[in-house]
Amino acid sequence: MESVEKKIVHGLPPIPSRSSSNRRNGRASKAPGGSETEKTTENQVDHEQEAKKLKRILASRQYSQKYRLKQLHYILHLETEVNALQAEVAISSPRIKYVNRQNSLLRAENGSMKQKVSAFTGELTFKEAQYEELKRERQILKHLYTLCQQQEQPEFVIKIGPDQKYQL
């Protein structure tokens, strides 16, 4: 019977024996009476297949390990970004609260100033109307004064011609 070879490479599980791999491939082991060249050729083919299989397994494990490392690196990068953003929020939050408070105060001040402007506008309209009324009254009084002055002074009329009169 053939000797069973077990290889342990970098913590990999042992490679199954040739007899079990032959069964998986659908080949039955030859009877012990076969020729020596057939056994050597079969052993070489089995060793090549095992080497290819081992190479695929190693490549797959290396790829998986690189993928896991890449995932860890990406997760660390995201955690760093999260921490940076949290720090930015911690700094910005008080600033935003302060600016909101200032905004509220300015809005209240703006509202009171609008009320004052409205009151002053109403007062100005009233004063303008009062001014116009006083202006009209002044003109009426001025006109009355001139009329009174004319009545108190005797009229000196110099007649130059039939239709012309001059008043002094």
LINWOKA-V106705 format. One record per residue. N is the residue number from 0. RES is the residue in three letters. PSI is psi in degrees with one decimal (999 if undefined). OMEGA is omega in radians with two decimals (* if undefined). NEAR is the number of other C-alpha atoms within 12 Angstrom. Layout:
BEGIN
n: [N & N]
res: [RES & RES]
psi: [PSI & PSI]
omega: [OMEGA & OMEGA]
near: [NEAR & NEAR]
END
This chain:
BEGIN
n: [0 & 1 & 2 & 3 & 4 & 5 & 6 & 7 & 8 & 9 & 10 & 11 & 12 & 13 & 14 & 15 & 16 & 17 & 18 & 19 & 20 & 21 & 22 & 23 & 24 & 25 & 26 & 27 & 28 & 29 & 30 & 31 & 32 & 33 & 34 & 35 & 36 & 37 & 38 & 39 & 40 & 41 & 42 & 43 & 44 & 45 & 46 & 47 & 48 & 49 & 50 & 51 & 52 & 53 & 54 & 55 & 56 & 57 & 58 & 59 & 60 & 61 & 62 & 63 & 64 & 65 & 66 & 67 & 68 & 69 & 70 & 71 & 72 & 73 & 74 & 75 & 76 & 77 & 78 & 79 & 80 & 81 & 82 & 83 & 84 & 85 & 86 & 87 & 88 & 89 & 90 & 91 & 92 & 93 & 94 & 95 & 96 & 97 & 98 & 99 & 100 & 101 & 102 & 103 & 104 & 105 & 106 & 107 & 108 & 109 & 110 & 111 & 112 & 113 & 114 & 115 & 116 & 117 & 118 & 119 & 120 & 121 & 122 & 123 & 124 & 125 & 126 & 127 & 128 & 129 & 130 & 131 & 132 & 133 & 134 & 135 & 136 & 137 & 138 & 139 & 140 & 141 & 142 & 143 & 144 & 145 & 146 & 147 & 148 & 149 & 150 & 151 & 152 & 153 & 154 & 155 & 156 & 157 & 158 & 159 & 160 & 161 & 162 & 163 & 164 & 165 & 166 & 167]
res: [MET & GLU & SER & VAL & GLU & LYS & LYS & ILE & VAL & HIS & GLY & LEU & PRO & PRO & ILE & PRO & SER & ARG & SER & SER & SER & ASN & ARG & ARG & ASN & GLY & ARG & ALA & SER & LYS & ALA & PRO & GLY & GLY & SER & GLU & THR & GLU & LYS & THR & THR & GLU & ASN & GLN & VAL & ASP & HIS & GLU & GLN & GLU & ALA & LYS & LYS & LEU & LYS & ARG & ILE & LEU & ALA & SER & ARG & GLN & TYR & SER & GLN & LYS & TYR & ARG & LEU & LYS & GLN & LEU & HIS & TYR & ILE & LEU & HIS & LEU & GLU & THR & GLU & VAL & ASN & ALA & LEU & GLN & ALA & GLU & VAL & ALA & ILE & SER & SER & PRO & ARG & ILE & LYS & TYR & VAL & ASN & ARG & GLN & ASN & SER & LEU & LEU & ARG & ALA & GLU & ASN & GLY & SER & MET & LYS & GLN & LYS & VAL & SER & ALA & PHE & THR & GLY & GLU & LEU & THR & PHE & LYS & GLU & ALA & GLN & TYR & GLU & GLU & LEU & LYS & ARG & GLU & ARG & GLN & ILE & LEU & LYS & HIS & LEU & TYR & THR & LEU & CYS & GLN & GLN & GLN & GLU & GLN & PRO & GLU & PHE & VAL & ILE & LYS & ILE & GLY & PRO & ASP & GLN & LYS & TYR & GLN & LEU]
psi: [150.8 & 152.6 & 146.8 & 123.6 & 130.4 & 128.2 & 137.9 & 116.0 & 120.2 & 45.8 & 13.6 & 155.0 & 156.9 & 147.0 & 134.6 & 157.0 & 163.5 & -35.4 & -37.7 & -33.3 & -31.1 & -39.1 & -37.6 & -35.1 & -2.1 & 7.2 & 135.8 & 150.2 & 147.0 & 157.0 & 154.2 & -10.7 & 10.9 & 170.0 & 160.1 & -36.4 & -36.2 & -39.9 & -39.5 & -43.4 & -42.4 & -39.8 & -39.7 & -43.3 & -44.0 & -41.8 & -37.8 & -42.6 & -41.6 & -38.6 & -42.8 & -43.3 & -44.2 & -40.7 & -42.4 & -43.1 & -44.9 & -43.0 & -41.6 & -42.9 & -39.5 & -43.2 & -44.7 & -41.8 & -43.2 & -39.3 & -44.6 & -40.7 & -40.3 & -42.0 & -44.4 & -42.3 & -43.8 & -42.5 & -42.7 & -39.5 & -45.0 & -40.5 & -38.5 & -43.5 & -42.0 & -45.0 & -40.6 & -43.1 & -37.1 & -39.1 & -40.5 & -40.1 & -41.4 & -35.1 & -41.8 & -31.3 & -49.7 & -35.8 & -43.4 & -42.9 & -43.3 & -46.6 & -39.0 & -41.6 & -45.3 & -40.6 & -43.6 & -43.8 & -42.8 & -36.7 & -41.7 & -43.6 & -40.7 & -42.0 & -44.2 & -36.2 & -36.6 & -39.9 & -41.9 & -42.9 & -40.9 & -43.4 & -43.7 & -35.3 & -44.4 & -42.4 & -39.1 & -42.1 & -42.9 & -44.5 & -39.3 & -42.0 & -42.1 & -40.6 & -45.3 & -40.9 & -45.0 & -35.0 & -44.9 & -43.4 & -39.2 & -44.4 & -39.9 & -46.2 & -38.3 & -43.0 & -42.7 & -39.7 & -44.4 & -36.3 & -43.1 & -40.2 & -38.0 & -35.0 & -32.1 & -33.9 & 136.4 & 147.7 & 125.5 & 110.6 & 126.2 & 125.5 & 123.4 & -40.2 & -179.6 & -37.5 & -2.4 & 132.0 & 143.0 & 136.5 & 139.3 & 999]
omega: [-3.08 & 3.13 & -3.10 & 3.12 & 3.07 & -3.13 & 3.05 & -3.10 & 3.07 & 3.08 & 3.13 & 3.10 & -3.10 & 3.13 & -3.11 & -3.11 & -3.09 & -3.08 & 3.12 & 3.11 & 3.10 & 3.13 & 3.13 & -3.13 & 3.11 & 3.12 & 3.07 & 3.12 & -3.10 & 3.09 & -3.09 & -3.09 & -3.09 & -3.09 & -3.08 & -3.12 & 3.11 & 3.14 & -3.13 & 3.12 & 3.13 & 3.11 & 3.13 & 3.12 & 3.13 & 3.13 & 3.11 & 3.12 & 3.12 & 3.12 & 3.11 & 3.14 & 3.13 & 3.12 & 3.10 & -3.14 & 3.14 & 3.13 & 3.13 & -3.14 & 3.11 & 3.11 & 3.14 & -3.14 & 3.11 & 3.13 & 3.12 & 3.11 & 3.11 & 3.10 & 3.13 & 3.12 & 3.13 & 3.12 & 3.10 & 3.10 & 3.13 & 3.12 & 3.10 & 3.11 & 3.12 & 3.14 & 3.12 & 3.14 & 3.08 & 3.09 & 3.12 & 3.10 & -3.14 & 3.13 & -3.04 & -3.07 & 3.10 & 3.12 & -3.14 & 3.11 & 3.14 & -3.13 & 3.10 & 3.10 & 3.12 & 3.13 & 3.12 & 3.13 & 3.14 & 3.09 & 3.11 & 3.11 & 3.11 & 3.12 & -3.14 & 3.11 & 3.09 & 3.10 & 3.13 & 3.12 & 3.11 & 3.12 & 3.13 & 3.10 & 3.08 & 3.13 & 3.12 & 3.10 & 3.11 & -3.12 & 3.11 & 3.10 & 3.12 & 3.12 & 3.13 & 3.12 & 3.12 & 3.12 & 3.10 & 3.13 & 3.13 & 3.14 & 3.10 & 3.14 & 3.13 & 3.11 & 3.09 & 3.14 & 3.12 & 3.10 & 3.13 & 3.14 & 3.14 & -3.13 & -3.11 & -3.12 & 3.09 & -3.12 & 3.03 & -3.10 & 3.08 & -3.12 & 3.11 & -3.12 & -3.07 & -3.09 & -3.06 & 3.08 & 3.05 & -3.08 & 3.12 & *]
near: [11 & 15 & 9 & 14 & 17 & 14 & 17 & 12 & 14 & 12 & 11 & 17 & 13 & 16 & 26 & 24 & 22 & 30 & 23 & 19 & 23 & 21 & 15 & 14 & 13 & 10 & 14 & 14 & 24 & 19 & 12 & 11 & 10 & 13 & 12 & 13 & 10 & 16 & 21 & 14 & 14 & 23 & 25 & 15 & 17 & 29 & 24 & 15 & 21 & 25 & 19 & 15 & 17 & 24 & 18 & 14 & 21 & 19 & 14 & 15 & 17 & 16 & 14 & 14 & 14 & 14 & 14 & 14 & 14 & 14 & 14 & 14 & 14 & 14 & 14 & 14 & 14 & 14 & 14 & 14 & 14 & 14 & 14 & 14 & 15 & 14 & 14 & 15 & 15 & 14 & 14 & 15 & 15 & 14 & 14 & 15 & 15 & 14 & 14 & 15 & 14 & 15 & 14 & 14 & 14 & 15 & 14 & 14 & 14 & 15 & 14 & 14 & 15 & 15 & 14 & 15 & 15 & 14 & 14 & 15 & 15 & 14 & 15 & 15 & 15 & 14 & 15 & 15 & 14 & 14 & 15 & 14 & 14 & 15 & 15 & 14 & 14 & 14 & 14 & 14 & 15 & 15 & 14 & 14 & 14 & 14 & 13 & 13 & 14 & 15 & 11 & 10 & 13 & 11 & 13 & 11 & 14 & 13 & 12 & 10 & 9 & 8 & 9 & 10 & 13 & 13 & 13 & 11]
END
